Amino acid sequence: MSQAKVDAYKEEKANRKDNIKKDKRMKIYRTGIAACLTIALLGWVGFSLANNITDQQKSEAIEVNYDAISEYMNTLSK
């Protein structure tokens, strides 16, 4: 082994605990951010669906003129 490799190994070994802590901390941060983004996305989708459903339920009343049918029924009963 060359001296440079030995020195790099010794440096890595000396900082191993700090590197492991840093890696664990970064994994927790990434997991937290991914969870927050997932919750936000699901909330947005749910809110959008709820708004679409309530918008579809709101409908205007329609008036139908049954005069022609009433007249026809009156002619049948005579």
C-alpha positions as CSV (number, residue, x, y, z in Angstrom):
1,M,0.0,0.0,0.0
2,S,1.2,3.4,-0.8
3,Q,1.7,6.0,1.9
4,A,-1.1,8.1,0.4
5,K,-3.6,5.2,0.7
6,V,-2.5,4.6,4.3
7,D,-2.9,8.2,5.2
8,A,-6.4,8.3,3.6
9,Y,-7.4,5.2,5.5
10,K,-6.2,6.6,8.8
11,E,-8.0,9.8,8.2
12,E,-11.2,8.0,7.2
13,K,-10.9,5.7,10.3
14,A,-10.4,8.7,12.6
15,N,-13.5,10.5,11.2
16,R,-15.7,7.3,10.9
17,K,-18.0,8.0,13.9
18,D,-18.6,11.6,12.7
19,N,-19.3,10.4,9.2
20,I,-21.7,7.7,10.4
21,K,-23.6,10.3,12.5
22,K,-23.7,12.7,9.6
23,D,-25.0,10.0,7.3
24,K,-27.8,9.0,9.8
25,R,-28.8,12.6,10.3
26,M,-29.0,13.2,6.5
27,K,-31.1,10.0,6.1
28,I,-33.5,11.3,8.8
29,Y,-33.7,14.7,7.1
30,R,-34.4,13.1,3.7
31,T,-37.0,10.9,5.1
32,G,-38.7,13.8,6.9
33,I,-38.7,15.9,3.8
34,A,-40.1,13.1,1.6
35,A,-42.8,12.5,4.2
36,C,-43.8,16.2,4.3
37,L,-43.9,16.4,0.5
38,T,-46.0,13.2,0.3
39,I,-48.5,14.5,2.9
40,A,-48.7,17.8,1.2
41,L,-49.3,16.1,-2.2
42,L,-52.0,13.9,-0.8
43,G,-53.7,16.8,1.0
44,W,-53.7,18.8,-2.2
45,V,-55.2,15.9,-4.2
46,G,-57.8,15.3,-1.5
47,F,-58.7,19.0,-1.3
48,S,-59.0,19.2,-5.1
49,L,-61.2,16.1,-5.3
50,A,-63.5,17.5,-2.5
51,N,-63.9,20.8,-4.3
52,N,-64.7,19.0,-7.6
53,I,-67.3,16.8,-5.9
54,T,-69.0,19.7,-4.1
55,D,-69.0,21.8,-7.3
56,Q,-70.7,19.0,-9.2
57,Q,-73.4,18.7,-6.6
58,K,-74.3,22.3,-6.9
59,S,-76.8,22.5,-9.8
60,E,-79.3,25.0,-10.9
61,A,-83.0,24.3,-10.8
62,I,-84.6,23.7,-14.2
63,E,-88.2,24.6,-15.0
64,V,-90.1,22.3,-17.3
65,N,-93.2,23.5,-19.1
66,Y,-95.8,20.7,-19.0
67,D,-98.6,22.6,-20.7
68,A,-98.5,20.6,-23.9
69,I,-98.6,17.3,-22.0
70,S,-101.5,18.6,-19.8
71,E,-103.5,19.6,-22.9
72,Y,-102.9,16.3,-24.6
73,M,-104.0,14.4,-21.4
74,N,-107.1,16.6,-21.3
75,T,-108.0,15.7,-24.9
76,L,-107.7,12.0,-24.1
77,S,-110.0,12.1,-21.1
78,K,-112.8,13.9,-23.0
